Amino acid sequence: MTPETLPPSTTSLRFGYGTNGLADLRLDDALALLADLGYDGVGLTLDHMHLDPLAPDLPARTRRLAHRLDALGLTVTVETGARYVLDPRRKHGPSLLDPEPDDRARRVDLLIRAVQVAADLGAHAVHCFSGITPAGTDTDTAWKRLAEALAPILDAATTAGIPLAVEPEPGHLLATLKDFHHLRRALGDPHHLGLTLDIGHCQCLEPLPPADCVRAAAPWLRHVQIEDMRRGIHEHLPLGDGEIDFPSVLAALSAAGYQGLTVVELPRHSHAGPHFAALSLPFLRRAAATAAASRASTRPIAPSPPVPPSTPLLAPPGEPSATPEGKTS
């Protein structure tokens, strides 16, 4: 699939693909692939196989990456969902909720590094999540730990001018939009605290349909991840393999004036990453075109000016001279 074969873009939305779905490629090869396919940007997961946040010379490596992104015309959001970047034995460990202060501090340090990387790359936002409540930890204690751990990260984000976009994740302490608002209020609604909305997660467990989730979340929306999913099953699926109404979701994002990246999130399909990257962008553009056609067909038609008495009618009275084209969805 080349850019020339894509349907023309009919949306102001900008689409990206996550590097956690291209883990078998070198980072430079992954970026070149996405640029060739016509993506607008990339969701960059800081991980050992790409931009390792713990390896030496991170600032120098980040500067080189910034130049490469600029040369390819790709924008970026920094994501921090690497499975084993901090602990080779614990998936996503340690988290911001760990009982041991030193372990929580390691996650805080990673996220502060991510903020600096994002600032150096000119990224839209830094993504993060709460983590799973540890066994034996009560809910009030977990929320207190989360708020305290996020404080220095938000300070760094404020200094850098980079939004920190927290993702509701099924099974985590912060799992839903309601949980995000609980955290936001607990922290005093800081300006640089925003939201990562995963569209599949909305389909999986939110009470509202995904398009309504977008509308409800719009004021705080700083990053969007997108994939297909089925109700009640947290499994990231290729676009079109689940239950999501993508035209309605993209129409809601466009109507909300969302300016960040909408990033395809298929980490478990990394073994065939180039294949799914090639399929996903045309799918999203077709869905965006369907949404645009639906909006056009339901837009009110301006009344015609009065016909002067001396002007013959082009059609018999009571019959339209033309029928609006398009369809509703």
N, C-alpha and C positions, 0 to 999 in steps of 0.2 A: 504494500500500500504506500503510495507516494502522495505528497500534498496535492498534486494535480488531480488525483482521482477522488478527493474528498468532496462531499457536497459543500456548496458555498456557505460560509458562516452567516447566520441570520441572528446572531445574539452578541451582546456586549460582554457576555460571560467569558472568562478565561479558563481554559482547561489544562490540567497538568496530570502527570502520572507519578506515583510514588516509587522512589528507588527501593523501598522494601519489597516491591514486586519485580525488581530487576536485580536481585541479589547475586545472581550468577554472572553478571557483567561487571567489568571494570567501570568505575564511575564515569570516566571520560567516554567510554563506548556507550554507556547508558544515556548520557546527555546528548551525544551526537545522534543516537537513534531517535530520541524524542523530538529533537529539532527537525530531523529529516521527515518525521511523520506529521509534523505541523502543530505539535503541542505548543502552548503559550508558556508553560513553566513546568516546574518539578517540585514535588514534595520530597525534600532531602532528609532522609533518616540518618542521623549521626550514628555510624556503626563501624565496626572494624574493617569491613570490606570496602567501604567508601570513604567518607571523611571521618576518620577515627578521632573522636574528641579527646582521647586519652593519650594518643601517641605524641612524640615530640614535634616541635615546630608547628603547632596548630595555627598560629597567626599567619605564618608564611604559606602554609598549604591553603588556608582560607583565601588569602589574597590571590593565589594562582587560580583557585576555583572561581573567584569573582570575575577575573578577566575572561575565563573560559565561558561562563554563563553569559557575560556581556557579548562576547563574540558570536555566540549561538543565538542570541536574542531570547533567552529564557529567563523568566522571573522565578522566584523561589520562595517557598515557605520551609522553615526548619522544623522537622518532626523528631520526636524523642522517644519513639516507641520501640527501639531496638530491644530484642528479647534478652540478650545475654551480654550486653556491652559492659555492665558493671560487675556481674557475678556469673561465672561460667556454669554454675549449678542451679541457679534460681531464675526462672523466667521472669523478666521485668523486675528483678530484685537488685538491690534493696529499693523500697518505695518510700514515698513521703510519709507513710504511716508506720514504718517499722518501729518496734519497741525500743531498739537501741539507738540512742542519739547519734552515735558515730555513723551508723548505717544511713539514717535519714540525711545526715550531713553529706554523704557521698552522692545521694540523688540530688540534693540541693546544689552541690558543686557542679554536677553535670548540667543542670538546667541553667545555671548562671553562665557556664561555658557556652551553652546553646544560644543564650541571649547575645553574647558577644559575637559569636559566629554569625548570627542573624543580622546584627548591626553591620558587621564587616561585609556581608553579602548584599545588604540592602533588601532584606527579606520582608515579606508582608507581615509575618507573625512567627512566634515560637509556640509550637503545640506541646501539650503535656497532659497527663492524667493523674488521678489520685492514687491509684493502686487498690488492691484488695485489702479489706480490713483483716488484720492478723488474728489468728485464733487467740481467744482469751482477752481480746480488746473490746471494750464496750463502745457503742456508737458515739457517745458524747466525747470520750477520750480520743477516738479516731478523728472526729471533726476538729477538735482542739489541736491535735498534732498537725493536721493538714493546714489549718490557718497559720499556725506558727511557722511551719516549714516554707510556706509560700511567701511569707513576708519579705525575706531578703531577695527572693527571686523577683518579686514585684518591684522592689527598690531598684534592682539592676535593670529591669525592663523599662521602668520610668526614666531612669538616667539615660538609657540608650534610645528611648523613644520607640520601642518595639512592643506591640501588644503581646501579652501572654494569653494564649487561647487554650483554655482547659476543655478537655474532651470528656463528655459523659460516656462511660464504657460499661457495657453489661457486666455485672458481677462485681464491679468496683464499689467503693464507698460512694463516689460521685458517679451515679449510673444514669441519671435522667436529667432532663431540663429542670425539673423541680429541684433536684439536688444542686444544680448549678446556681440557681437563684438563692438557695439556702446559703451557699458559700459566699456568693456576692454580697448578700446582706450582712453576713457575719464579718466580712472584711471591710465593711463600710463603703461598698460600691466603688472600688478604686478605678480610676479612669483607664488604666492599662490592663485591667482584667477583662478579657473577652472570652469568647466561646468558639471551640471547634465543634461543628455539627457534622456528625457522621450520618449520612442519609440512610444507610442500611440499619444503623442502630435505631433510628426513628421507626422504621418498619418493624423491627424486631420487638420493641418493648414499649414505645411511647403510646399513650392513649390516643393522641391525635394522629391523623395521617401525615406522612412526611411533608407534603406541601404546606399543611397547616403548621407543622413544627417550624418550617422555615419562616413563615410569617410571624409566628410567636417569638422566634429567636432573633429576628432581624436587627433590633437595636444593638445587640451584643455580638453579632456574627463577625468573626475575624478570619476564620478558616473553615473550609468545607471539604470533607472526604466523601467519596461517592462510590458505591458498588451496589449490586443487587442483594436482596435478602428476603427471607420468608418470615412471616409472623411467628414469634416465639422461638426462633432458631438462630442463634448467633453464629452464622456461617457466611463469610464473605463470598459472594457468587459473582461470576462474570455478568456484565450488564445484559439484561434480557433473560437471565436464567431464574429469576425470582419473581416477586410480586409487585415491585415498585412501579408506579406510574411516573415515568421520568419526564414526559412533557409537562405535567403539572408541577413537578419539583423545580424544573428549570425555569418555568414561567414565574414561579414564586420568587426564586432567587433574582431573576432579572427585575421583577417589579419592586423588590426590596432595595434595588440599587447596589447589590453586593459587588464589591470591587476586588476582592482577593481571588485566590485560585480555587478552583473546584477540582480536586485531585482524586484520580482513580486509585482505590485502595484494595489491592489484591495480593497481599503478601504470601498467601499459600499457593499462589499460582506462579510463583517466581520461576519454577522450572520451565515454564513456557512464556516467560515475561514478554519477549519481543512479539510473540503471536497475539497476546491479549492487549498489549499496547497498540498494536496495529488495528485491532478490531474496535477498541473502546472509543477512540476519538470520532470515527464516522458515526458510531451509534449515538454519541452525545450530540453531535451536530444534527443528525436527523431528528432527534427528540427536540432539540431547540427549534428546528424548522417547523415541526408539528405544533409546538407551543406558539410560535409566531403566527402561523396560519390560523390557529384557533382564536388568538387575540384579534386578528384582522377581521375574521368572520363575525365576531360578536361585538365589534366596535360600532357604536351608534352612527347611522348615516345622516349626514347633514341634510336638512330639508332643501328642496330645490327652490330657486327663486320663483315668484309668481310668473305665470305665462301671460304676456300682454295679449289683449283681446284680438289683435290683428295677426297674431302668430298662430299658424295651424298646429294642432296637436300632433305629436309624432306617434301617438298610440291612442286607441279609443279610450274615452274616459273610464277611469277605474282600473285600467290594466297597466302594470309597470312597463317601462320601456327597456329596463335591464334588470337582471337578477344578480345580486351580489354573489360572487364566487367564494369558495372556501368551505370549511367544515368546522364543526365544533367537536370537542372531545369530552 
